[in-house]
Amino acid sequence: MRRLTLEEWEQKYVAAPIERFDQKYVMFSRPIWDETIKELMRWATERSPSRQKPGYTLQDQALRIAARTGTMMYLFESDRPNPSRIARDLAEVLTPERLARNVRVSLPPADEKLEINDRAKLTRDVKNAAIYFGADAVGICKLDPRWVYSHSYGLGDGEHNPQEVPEEFTHAIVMAYYEEYAMLRYSPTYIADAETSLGYSRMAITNAYVAKFIKVLGHKAMSCSTNDVAITIPMAMQAGIGDIGRHGMVIAPRLGAGIRLSKVLTSLPLIPDAPIDFGVTEFCETCKVCAERCPSQAIPHGERTAEARNLSNAPGGLKWPVDAEKCIRQWARQGKPCTICISVCPFTKPDTAFHRLVRWLVDHVRGADRLYTKMDKLLGYEKLRDPADFWDAWEPQPTTRPRVKIRKR
């Protein structure tokens, strides 16, 4: 794995001037105002009926909906430049003092602020806190204003306002959350979406913890748990979390493509990580498994481009732009997100010795990418699992190893 300078990263991924993107054009915002898309997202607000089909039963749907409950933490995020209407209403009613009385949450010390004498130690401590609170990988980057949305767009109320992040927010803490491969292999059923939903819940809750940790230190923090405020993927790349794949999502060296991403913006003067290169671009140029298996053919088969395919693509960055309109039509047909592209991605594998070896080869012997793809298909990894016996075979495992390691000094 090679670490890149920001200049080297720019040369690889930025092909044209990048204008700040308007959140109004993000696919999940468009159903509120775009009549051509509105009907396609009805399943998101009006629960799709369950079916007498494995993977789509009421019990499967219950697992999926329950797993997403933690995303409600988003409703408390009132520190962003344009908080949602419900977040503003809650902030008026649920004052810190009232919360402290009713749920026994201690108020931050009134006049204390952590003095920063060692940026390296501070960065280490913040990363460790993020892992402790629930993240599986953490990276730091400077806040690049190009990724900040020019306008915010409220998913619940359709409020559309210009957006500027205060200058004191100089850095972003980007966090990744692993999704279990065994669950993702049930794509495109409710079972696989339960794992995705749990990822969104974990990121919302962890973001709240990390933001509160920083605020109690007397410094500024802004939770952006639902991809709000700024575009997360380029920030994750700059923070060294991973690299972008053909399917338009970040692939991490150890965690693969089955991850969710969140970020907390902060005024803390943290030390940024470096972008990384571990062979993803070269592999994706050859592989194309996600494009072949995409039911809607939304993933391009050709070369990377800086051109947008529709309103929901931000132009300027060199990538494989996914046709979000084709993708969302597939979601509408099945009444839920798809995730097949993540499930069949050769990087989405358990972190075993064998798969670590293959990832090492992808990084260090890049001329054999076609062979690696062929091996993946021969071993049957692109085949999805039949959900017929899921509930009888499902055995979630409790954590048996210590979550915290204290080094001897």
Buried (B, 14 or more C-beta within 10 A) or exposed (E): EEEBEBEBBEEBBBBEEBEBBBBBBBBBBBBBEBEEBEEBBEBBEEEBEBBEEBBBBEEBBEBBBEBBEBBEBBBBBBBBBBBBEBBEEBBEEBEEEEEEEEEEEEEEEEEEEEEEEEEEEBBEBBBEBBBBBBBBBBBBBBBBEBBBBBBBBBBEEEBBEEBEBEEEBBBBBBBBBBBBBBBBBBBBBBBBBBBBBBBBBBBBBBBBBBBBBBBBBBBBBBBBBBBBBBBBBBBBBBBBBBBBBBBBBBBBBBBBBBBBBBBBBBBBEBEBBBBBBBBBBBBBBBBBBBBEBBBBBBBBEEEBBBEBBBBBBBBBBBBBBBBBBBBBBBBBBBBBBBBBBBBBBBBBBEEEEEBBEBBBBBBEEBEBBEEBBEEBBEEEBBEBBEBEEBEEEEEEEEEEEEEEEEEEE
